[in-house]
């Protein structure tokens, strides 16, 4: 704001790691109930920093931002993980999370079809297979 420069105020900095951790737990629990406890039981005895990084940064900082709602965040995440092609467990997790926040089966299919253009048929086919597996879990 000095020298006639006008800029928009950014997000208020989260000063406290404990606040970020709590916010991360809330965000993850909102899209995947029980996942915080599963993360903790899986990694806290082996690599507790991983749980901390996922919760504080991934969910406390990134997934808690306000410009995208949970549905849009899951659309972007599902598309990115499908395009990567090497993160099948995470893709299945985010497909489940997408369904939990209200994405339809048809919407997720459409994401996979769109990926044929941007990441190719192999990743789109693998993504569609992941969706089929997730949908089959509920039967």
Legacy VTK file of the C-alpha trace (Angstrom):
# vtk DataFile Version 3.0
C-alpha trace
ASCII
DATASET POLYDATA
POINTS 139 float
0.000 0.000 0.000
3.053 2.168 0.012
3.984 4.260 -3.000
0.465 4.166 -4.405
0.471 0.391 -4.767
-2.919 -1.097 -4.161
-3.213 -4.760 -3.337
-5.932 -6.907 -1.932
-5.716 -8.187 1.577
-4.907 -11.886 1.654
-6.116 -14.515 4.051
-5.251 -13.819 7.640
-2.213 -15.881 8.467
-2.893 -18.851 10.704
-0.374 -18.304 13.428
-0.743 -21.475 15.382
0.083 -25.003 14.230
-2.488 -26.362 16.684
-5.204 -24.283 14.968
-4.126 -25.636 11.582
-4.137 -29.181 12.941
-7.652 -28.791 14.353
-8.922 -27.188 11.144
-7.319 -29.985 9.132
-9.020 -32.620 11.263
-12.368 -30.869 10.778
-11.907 -30.598 7.005
-10.876 -34.235 6.577
-13.662 -35.477 8.855
-16.198 -33.512 6.807
-15.318 -35.356 3.595
-14.325 -38.726 5.068
-15.656 -39.539 8.538
-13.237 -41.716 10.505
-10.241 -40.975 8.281
-8.400 -38.861 10.875
-8.358 -41.816 13.252
-7.337 -44.168 10.443
-4.433 -41.898 9.477
-3.317 -41.678 13.080
-3.487 -45.422 13.679
-1.648 -46.136 10.418
1.190 -43.618 10.673
1.537 -42.171 14.175
3.651 -45.066 15.456
5.822 -45.105 12.330
5.890 -41.630 10.752
3.807 -39.204 12.826
5.148 -36.283 10.798
3.280 -37.581 7.754
-0.026 -37.436 9.623
0.870 -33.955 10.848
1.774 -32.722 7.331
-1.378 -34.187 5.779
-3.633 -32.663 8.420
-1.924 -29.289 8.944
-0.902 -28.481 5.395
-3.103 -30.603 3.150
-6.352 -30.073 5.004
-5.633 -27.237 7.476
-4.097 -24.905 4.895
-5.102 -26.044 1.401
-8.449 -27.835 1.682
-9.731 -25.185 4.098
-9.308 -22.285 1.681
-12.546 -20.507 0.870
-12.515 -19.939 -2.898
-13.668 -23.450 -3.830
-16.381 -25.404 -2.104
-15.890 -29.070 -1.207
-17.477 -30.346 -4.426
-15.214 -28.255 -6.651
-12.174 -29.256 -4.596
-13.013 -32.924 -5.070
-13.570 -32.434 -8.816
-10.112 -30.859 -9.133
-8.498 -33.503 -6.933
-10.121 -36.428 -8.759
-9.049 -34.973 -12.116
-5.477 -34.388 -10.926
-5.091 -37.847 -9.387
-6.563 -39.459 -12.503
-4.137 -37.540 -14.708
-1.184 -38.489 -12.492
-2.009 -42.135 -13.033
0.139 -43.376 -10.145
-1.975 -42.694 -7.061
-4.746 -45.289 -7.169
-5.383 -45.518 -3.389
-5.601 -41.725 -3.147
-7.847 -41.562 -6.225
-10.253 -44.079 -4.687
-10.225 -42.136 -1.429
-11.111 -38.886 -3.212
-13.784 -40.587 -5.331
-15.389 -41.717 -2.054
-14.948 -38.213 -0.637
-16.525 -36.738 -3.774
-19.537 -38.986 -3.375
-19.681 -38.020 0.323
-19.857 -34.304 -0.517
-22.566 -34.769 -3.133
-20.887 -35.486 -6.459
-22.921 -37.890 -8.526
-21.643 -41.064 -10.119
-22.374 -39.445 -13.499
-20.304 -36.358 -12.652
-17.316 -38.474 -11.692
-17.700 -40.530 -14.891
-17.641 -37.265 -16.819
-14.383 -36.270 -15.104
-12.849 -39.569 -16.245
-14.078 -39.054 -19.804
-12.623 -35.538 -19.835
-9.267 -36.955 -18.785
-9.039 -38.877 -22.092
-8.276 -35.511 -23.702
-5.792 -34.228 -21.127
-3.978 -37.284 -19.812
-4.856 -40.015 -22.292
-6.947 -43.129 -22.432
-4.830 -45.253 -20.055
-5.261 -42.876 -17.114
-8.941 -42.328 -17.917
-9.553 -46.086 -18.115
-7.725 -46.615 -14.822
-9.781 -43.816 -13.281
-13.018 -45.328 -14.547
-11.967 -48.704 -13.121
-11.264 -47.042 -9.763
-14.751 -45.519 -9.838
-16.268 -48.932 -10.625
-14.402 -50.466 -7.680
-15.538 -47.740 -5.292
-19.141 -48.049 -6.456
-18.936 -51.831 -6.081
-17.886 -51.475 -2.432
-21.343 -50.257 -1.506
-23.094 -53.314 -2.922
LINES 1 140
139 0 1 2 3 4 5 6 7 8 9 10 11 12 13 14 15 16 17 18 19 20 21 22 23 24 25 26 27 28 29 30 31 32 33 34 35 36 37 38 39 40 41 42 43 44 45 46 47 48 49 50 51 52 53 54 55 56 57 58 59 60 61 62 63 64 65 66 67 68 69 70 71 72 73 74 75 76 77 78 79 80 81 82 83 84 85 86 87 88 89 90 91 92 93 94 95 96 97 98 99 100 101 102 103 104 105 106 107 108 109 110 111 112 113 114 115 116 117 118 119 120 121 122 123 124 125 126 127 128 129 130 131 132 133 134 135 136 137 138
